[in-house]
Amino acid sequence: MKIRILESIASSVEGGFGPGDVVDWGDKKEAEHLIKTGVAEPAREKRGRKETATPPDVHETASLD
């Protein structure tokens, strides 16, 4: 079950995670318990536009004045 961590936690099986980390928690029952206690929330898929980078039109050059 995918969850978003709200507080820092560590597990001997899953590892250590910090706030904002999205993890696929192996045991669904444990994941639901973490959500119920407020340590995590269900991870929602982001829908919408993907952000992409575009190359600049002008190339900058260094000058020594």
C-alpha positions as CSV (number, residue, x, y, z in Angstrom):
1,M,0.0,0.0,0.0
2,K,1.4,3.4,-1.0
3,I,1.5,5.9,1.9
4,R,3.0,9.4,2.4
5,I,5.0,9.7,5.6
6,L,4.1,12.6,7.9
7,E,6.5,12.1,10.7
8,S,10.0,10.5,10.7
9,I,9.9,6.8,11.4
10,A,12.2,3.8,11.2
11,S,11.4,0.2,10.7
12,S,13.8,-2.8,10.8
13,V,12.0,-4.3,7.8
14,E,11.0,-1.2,5.7
15,G,13.9,1.2,6.6
16,G,13.9,4.8,7.7
17,F,11.7,7.5,6.2
18,G,11.2,11.3,6.7
19,P,8.2,13.6,6.2
20,G,7.0,13.8,2.6
21,D,8.5,10.4,1.6
22,V,6.1,8.2,-0.5
23,V,6.7,4.5,0.1
24,D,5.1,1.3,-0.9
25,W,4.6,-0.2,2.6
26,G,4.8,-4.0,2.4
27,D,2.2,-4.9,5.1
28,K,-1.2,-3.4,4.3
29,K,-2.4,-3.8,7.9
30,E,0.7,-1.9,9.3
31,A,0.2,0.8,6.7
32,E,-3.5,1.3,7.7
33,H,-2.3,1.5,11.4
34,L,0.2,4.2,10.5
35,I,-2.6,6.1,8.7
36,K,-5.0,5.7,11.6
37,T,-2.4,7.0,14.2
38,G,-1.6,10.0,12.0
39,V,2.0,9.0,11.2
40,A,1.1,8.7,7.5
41,E,-1.6,9.3,5.0
42,P,-2.7,7.5,1.8
43,A,-0.6,8.5,-1.1
44,R,-2.6,10.0,-4.0
45,E,-1.5,10.0,-7.5
46,K,-0.8,13.4,-8.9
47,R,-2.8,14.0,-12.0
48,G,-2.3,16.9,-14.4
49,R,0.5,18.2,-16.5
50,K,4.0,17.0,-16.2
51,E,6.7,19.6,-15.7
52,T,9.3,19.6,-18.4
53,A,12.4,21.7,-18.9
54,T,13.0,23.6,-22.2
55,P,16.4,24.6,-23.4
56,P,17.2,28.3,-23.4
57,D,17.2,30.1,-26.8
58,V,20.2,32.3,-26.0
59,H,23.6,30.9,-25.0
60,E,25.3,32.9,-22.3
61,T,29.0,33.6,-22.6
62,A,31.4,34.9,-20.0
63,S,33.2,38.2,-20.6
64,L,36.2,39.7,-18.8
65,D,35.7,43.5,-18.7
